[in-house]
């Protein structure tokens, strides 16, 4: 949660605002009692990657959902130009780099603290109170006499009347000030509720959406550049496209420099620009990892929520891995708006026939190999 500092002079100049509560800071307890959040934030994304990858690897090995596979086992065997060992090795290298960068990032962050939540909510409640002061002027522009309406509603709807009067609630008090003997103003219940909604829900959602927007933008333009520039593609990105048939644990199969630039650095900057706490960052990095693995899983699962929330899913990204779709569908890992707005979304029509041809060709090669082995 964002720690809001004391509001500026534009708020402190109002003596009739409810006072801000005092607070005492203390460290946030570890999410899990047996490991610190620092180490958990390094381990969690890696663990999520391999747990989900092994889940899909099990499904691949035992052909659990053949009706949902985008490619046949024969295609994985014959069309990919990297062995599973090479893929696992390069993924581990990238995860080592990711862990080192994550450790540096974590050590540069202050410890998460708690105890200031009520204060921060009160800051937002003050902002809501101050914002009400503009309401009479705004209504006056529309020819509405807010003062007259407020007076007429003061008996039956006092809170609404107070808001229309510009945030004036003289009857809402929290006792008397010990020094001046004057009543201490208090917040209306709706102001506190709205402030809590902003602090606990709206701000974290906005932070995650900002981070997602940044990552999608970062990855789209760098990914597209890797395809448009022949040297970048040949030197770095071509390694990832050795997998014409993506599978789950090949999601981070990249050249180490590309993996650092596109994934690790992009997510780290997104974390910083969205002003997340360390714990928020842990969830963001983990969710990004899970989404990336799911986008490469090789299955179009009707019950997979990650494949339904956005149109950027395994089927969408798989087109990009095919020779006929390699210059389309650059967006990853969350949404597809950049492809849509910049005209790089696949528009070649139904891909069913193309997939069927690839599957038949791969199966023909497998059958030919079997025949050769029998004749030897």
C-alpha positions in Angstrom: 0.0 0.0 0.0 1.3 3.5 -0.8 2.3 5.4 2.2 0.8 8.9 1.8 2.7 11.7 3.5 1.0 14.5 5.3 -1.1 16.5 2.8 0.3 19.8 1.6 -0.3 23.3 2.7 -3.5 23.6 0.7 -5.0 21.2 3.3 -3.2 22.3 6.5 -4.4 25.9 6.0 -8.0 24.8 6.8 -8.4 24.9 10.6 -11.9 23.4 10.5 -10.7 20.1 9.0 -10.9 17.0 11.3 -7.5 16.3 12.8 -5.2 13.6 11.6 -4.6 10.7 14.1 -1.2 9.9 15.5 0.5 6.7 14.6 3.3 4.4 15.6 5.2 2.5 12.9 6.3 -1.1 13.3 7.7 -3.6 10.7 5.1 -5.6 8.7 5.2 -9.3 9.9 6.5 -11.8 7.4 3.8 -13.3 5.1 5.0 -16.7 6.1 6.4 -17.2 9.6 9.4 -19.4 8.6 10.9 -17.1 5.9 11.4 -13.4 5.5 9.5 -11.5 2.8 12.9 -10.7 1.2 13.7 -14.3 0.5 10.1 -15.2 -0.3 10.0 -12.5 -3.0 13.0 -14.1 -4.6 11.7 -17.7 -4.4 8.0 -17.2 -5.0 8.2 -16.3 -8.8 10.7 -19.1 -9.5 8.6 -21.6 -7.5 5.4 -20.5 -9.3 7.2 -20.9 -12.7 8.3 -24.5 -12.1 5.1 -25.7 -10.3 2.9 -24.5 -13.1 5.4 -25.7 -15.8 5.6 -29.2 -14.2 1.8 -29.3 -14.1 1.6 -28.7 -17.8 4.6 -31.0 -18.4 2.7 -33.8 -16.7 -0.3 -33.0 -19.0 2.0 -33.2 -22.0 3.7 -36.4 -21.0 0.5 -38.3 -20.2 -1.6 -36.5 -22.9 -4.2 -35.6 -20.3 -6.1 -33.2 -22.5 -5.5 -34.1 -26.2 -8.7 -32.2 -27.2 -7.3 -28.9 -25.9 -3.7 -29.2 -27.2 -2.6 -26.7 -29.8 0.1 -29.1 -31.1 0.6 -32.8 -31.2 3.4 -34.6 -29.3 4.9 -35.3 -32.7 5.2 -31.6 -33.4 7.0 -31.0 -30.1 9.4 -33.8 -31.1 10.0 -32.8 -34.7 9.5 -29.1 -35.1 11.4 -27.6 -32.2 15.1 -26.8 -32.7 16.1 -26.8 -29.1 16.3 -29.8 -26.7 14.5 -29.8 -23.4 17.8 -29.8 -21.7 18.9 -26.6 -23.5 15.6 -25.0 -22.7 15.7 -25.9 -19.0 19.4 -24.8 -18.8 18.7 -21.3 -20.4 15.6 -20.8 -18.2 17.7 -21.5 -15.1 20.3 -19.0 -16.2 17.7 -16.3 -16.7 16.2 -17.1 -13.3 19.6 -16.7 -11.7 19.9 -13.3 -13.3 16.3 -12.5 -12.3 17.1 -13.5 -8.6 20.2 -11.4 -8.5 18.4 -8.3 -9.8 15.5 -9.0 -7.5 17.9 -9.2 -4.5 19.5 -5.8 -5.5 16.0 -4.3 -5.9 14.9 -5.7 -2.6 17.9 -4.4 -0.7 17.4 -1.0 -2.1 13.9 -0.8 -0.7 13.0 0.3 2.8 11.3 -2.2 5.0 7.5 -2.4 4.8 6.0 -0.7 7.8 2.5 -0.8 9.3 0.6 1.4 11.8 0.1 4.4 9.5 -3.1 3.0 7.8 -5.6 5.0 9.8 -3.6 8.2 9.3 -3.4 7.6 5.5 -7.1 6.9 5.4 -7.7 10.2 7.3 -5.6 12.0 4.8 -7.8 10.8 2.0 -10.9 11.7 4.0 -9.5 15.2 4.3 -9.0 15.4 0.6 -12.6 14.3 0.1 -13.8 17.0 2.5 -11.7 19.7 0.7 -13.0 18.5 -2.6 -16.6 19.2 -1.5 -15.8 22.8 -1.1 -15.8 23.2 -4.9 -19.3 21.7 -5.2 -21.3 24.9 -4.7 -19.2 26.7 -7.3 -19.5 23.9 -9.8 -23.3 23.7 -9.3 -23.5 27.5 -9.7 -22.0 27.2 -13.1 -25.0 25.0 -14.0 -27.3 27.6 -12.5 -28.1 25.6 -9.4 -28.2 27.3 -6.0 -26.5 24.7 -3.8 -27.0 26.8 -0.6 -30.8 26.9 -1.0 -31.0 23.2 -1.8 -28.8 22.4 1.2 -31.0 24.4 3.5 -34.1 22.7 2.3 -32.6 19.2 2.8 -30.9 19.9 6.2 -33.6 18.3 8.3 -34.3 15.1 6.3 -30.9 14.5 4.6 -28.3 16.3 6.7 -25.3 14.6 5.2 -26.3 15.4 1.7 -27.1 18.9 2.8 -23.6 19.2 4.3 -22.0 18.0 1.1 -24.0 20.5 -1.0 -23.0 23.3 1.4 -19.3 22.6 0.6 -18.5 19.9 3.1 -19.9 21.7 6.2 -21.0 19.4 9.0 -21.0 21.5 12.1 -22.8 18.9 14.1 -20.2 16.2 13.5 -17.7 16.6 16.4 -15.3 14.4 18.3 -15.4 16.1 21.7 -13.8 19.4 22.8 -10.2 20.5 22.2 -8.3 20.5 25.5 -6.6 23.8 24.8 -9.2 25.9 23.1 -12.3 24.3 24.4 -13.7 24.4 20.9 -15.5 21.4 19.3 -13.1 19.1 17.3 -14.6 18.5 13.8 -15.1 14.8 12.8 -15.5 13.1 9.5 -18.8 11.9 8.1 -19.2 8.1 7.9 -19.4 8.2 4.1 -16.2 10.2 3.9 -14.3 7.6 5.9 -15.8 4.7 3.9 -14.9 6.4 0.6 -11.4 7.1 1.8 -11.0 3.5 2.9 -12.2 2.3 -0.6 -9.7 4.6 -2.2 -6.8 3.6 0.1 -7.4 -0.2 0.3 -8.8 -0.9 -3.2 -8.6 1.9 -5.8 -4.9 2.8 -5.2 -3.6 -0.9 -5.3 -5.7 -1.6 -8.4 -4.4 1.5 -10.1 -0.9 0.5 -9.2 -1.3 -2.9 -10.7 -2.9 -1.6 -13.8 -0.1 1.0 -14.2 2.5 -1.8 -13.8 0.6 -4.0 -16.3 0.4 -1.1 -18.8 4.1 -0.4 -18.5 5.1 -4.1 -18.9 2.8 -4.5 -21.9 4.2 -1.4 -23.5 7.8 -2.2 -22.7 7.6 -5.7 -24.0 5.6 -4.9 -27.1 8.0 -2.3 -28.5 11.2 -4.2 -27.6 9.7 -7.4 -28.8 8.6 -5.8 -32.1 12.1 -4.3 -32.5 13.7 -7.7 -32.0 11.7 -8.8 -35.1 12.1 -5.7 -37.2 15.9 -5.5 -36.8 17.7 -8.4 -38.4 20.7 -8.1 -36.2 18.7 -8.1 -33.0 16.7 -11.0 -34.1 19.6 -13.1 -35.2 21.8 -12.2 -32.2 19.2 -12.4 -29.4 15.5 -13.2 -30.2 16.0 -16.1 -32.6 16.8 -18.3 -29.7 13.3 -18.0 -28.3 11.9 -18.9 -31.7 13.7 -22.2 -31.8 10.5 -23.4 -30.1 8.0 -23.4 -32.9 5.9 -25.4 -30.6 5.9 -23.6 -27.2 5.5 -25.5 -24.0 5.2 -24.2 -20.4 8.7 -24.3 -19.1 10.0 -22.8 -22.3 8.3 -19.5 -21.5 11.6 -18.0 -20.3 13.8 -19.7 -22.9 15.7 -16.6 -24.1 19.1 -15.3 -24.8 20.3 -14.1 -21.3 20.5 -10.5 -22.5 17.1 -10.5 -24.0 15.6 -12.2 -20.9 17.2 -9.5 -18.7 16.1 -6.6 -21.0 12.5 -7.7 -21.8 11.4 -9.5 -18.7 13.6 -8.7 -15.7 14.3 -5.1 -16.3 10.9 -4.3 -17.6 9.1 -5.8 -14.6 11.6 -4.0 -12.2 10.9 -0.6 -13.7 7.2 -1.3 -13.7 7.4 -2.0 -10.0 9.3 1.2 -9.4 7.1 3.5 -11.4 3.9 2.2 -9.8 5.3 2.8 -6.3 4.4 -0.7 -5.1 5.4 -2.0 -1.7 7.8 -4.9 -1.6 4.9 -7.3 -0.9 2.8 -5.9 -3.7 5.9 -6.3 -5.9 6.2 -10.0 -4.9 2.6 -10.6 -6.0 3.1 -8.6 -9.2 6.2 -10.5 -10.2 4.6 -13.9 -9.4 1.4 -13.1 -11.3 3.5 -11.9 -14.3 5.4 -15.2 -14.2 2.3 -17.3 -14.0 0.7 -15.4 -17.0 3.9 -15.9 -19.1 4.0 -19.6 -18.4 0.3 -19.9 -19.2 0.8 -18.0 -22.5 3.3 -20.7 -23.6 1.6 -23.7 -22.1 0.4 -25.1 -25.5 -3.2 -25.6 -24.4 -6.4 -23.7 -25.2 -8.2 -24.5 -22.0 -11.9 -23.4 -21.8 -11.8 -23.4 -18.0 -8.5 -21.5 -17.5 -9.4 -18.1 -16.1 -6.1 -16.6 -17.3 -7.0 -17.5 -20.9 -10.4 -15.9 -20.5 -9.6 -12.6 -18.7 -7.8 -11.2 -21.7 -7.5 -12.2 -25.4 -3.7 -12.5 -24.9 -3.5 -16.2 -24.2 -1.7 -19.4 -25.3 -3.7 -19.6 -28.6 -3.0 -16.0 -29.4 0.8 -16.1 -28.6 1.2 -19.5 -30.4 0.4 -17.9 -33.7 3.4 -15.7 -33.2 5.6 -18.7 -32.8 4.6 -20.1 -36.2 6.5 -19.2 -39.4 3.4 -17.7 -41.0 2.5 -15.6 -38.0 5.9 -14.5 -36.7 5.5 -10.9 -37.7 2.2 -10.6 -35.9 0.8 -10.8 -32.3 3.8 -9.2 -30.6 1.8 -8.2 -27.5 2.6 -9.9 -24.2 2.0 -10.9 -21.5 -1.3 -9.3 -20.5 -3.3 -7.5 -23.1 -3.4 -7.1 -26.9 -4.2 -3.4 -27.4 -0.9 -2.5 -28.9 -1.3 -5.1 -31.6 -4.8 -3.9 -32.2 -4.0 -0.2 -32.4 -0.7 -0.6 -34.4 -2.0 -3.1 -36.9 0.2 -6.1 -35.9 -2.6 -8.4 -34.8 -3.0 -11.6 -36.9 -5.7 -11.0 -39.6 -5.0 -14.0 -41.8 -8.2 -15.7 -41.0 -8.8 -19.2 -39.6 -5.6 -21.0 -38.7 -7.1 -24.5 -38.4 -5.9 -25.7 -41.8 -2.4 -24.4 -41.1 -2.2 -26.2 -37.8 -3.5 -29.4 -39.3 -0.8 -29.3 -42.1 1.9 -28.9 -39.5 0.6 -31.7 -37.4 0.4 -34.1 -40.4 3.9 -33.2 -41.5 5.3 -33.9 -38.0 3.5 -37.1 -37.7 4.8 -38.2 -41.1 8.3 -37.6 -39.9 7.7 -39.6 -36.8 6.2 -42.5 -38.7 9.2 -42.4 -41.2 11.6 -42.6 -38.3 9.8 -45.6 -36.9 10.0 -47.3 -40.3 13.7 -46.6 -40.6 14.4 -48.0 -37.2 12.6 -51.2 -38.1 14.6 -51.7 -41.3 17.9 -51.3 -39.5 
